């Protein structure tokens, strides 16, 4: 991973256009070809980015751009959509590269792991006619918790959380984007399953066509409510 801190501006052109005026930002260039533009705020979400597959090239500077104070200009092009992200650097404050090695992936806590196991055994909770294909279906960016098929044979990708929040929806969205490029799997529907789903996460999921499923952990593991009188 290459990390650059720079005084820069960013322009995006594609299905939509966006411009980030000149400011000091962190640029993350990952080994998978992606680039993310971060500010000192906004938590984990970048201001702009280009997802893989994409390629980066350093553009030749003409006199007009040099006179404007630009010292380097990068162009990142998505290989399938031809969307472009152009980063104009006016000053490079920090530039370092780090070999992070192979990431072991997210390790789920005990409840999430057990929910995955239970849902795989009770796959009918997704709906009548659903069948399990496999647990931990591997994609290029990590494993989807469950891959299933619905009554018509269509693929269903399920992401399971103990508490369903926006970052879980974003994670499933990335999986779906990759899986829907595979002609063997596509079209792939998404199901976001959790014991509790936050209203903002539900709104985002439904806006992206992802179905939400609330899981009753106690009922799934066969525990009865001991507080009932009858």
Secondary structure, 3 states (H helix, E strand, C coil): CEEEEEEEEEEEECCCCEEEEEEEEEEEECCCCCEEEECCCCCCCCCEEECCCEEEEECCCCHHHHHCCCCEEEEEEECCCCCEEEEEEEEEEEEEECCCCCCCCCCCCHHHHHHHHHHHHCHHHHCCCCEEEEEEEEECCEEEEEEEECCCCCEEEEEEEEEECHHHHHHHHHHHHHHCCCCCCCCEEEEEEEEEECHHHHHHHHHCCCEEEECCHHHHCCCCCCCCCC
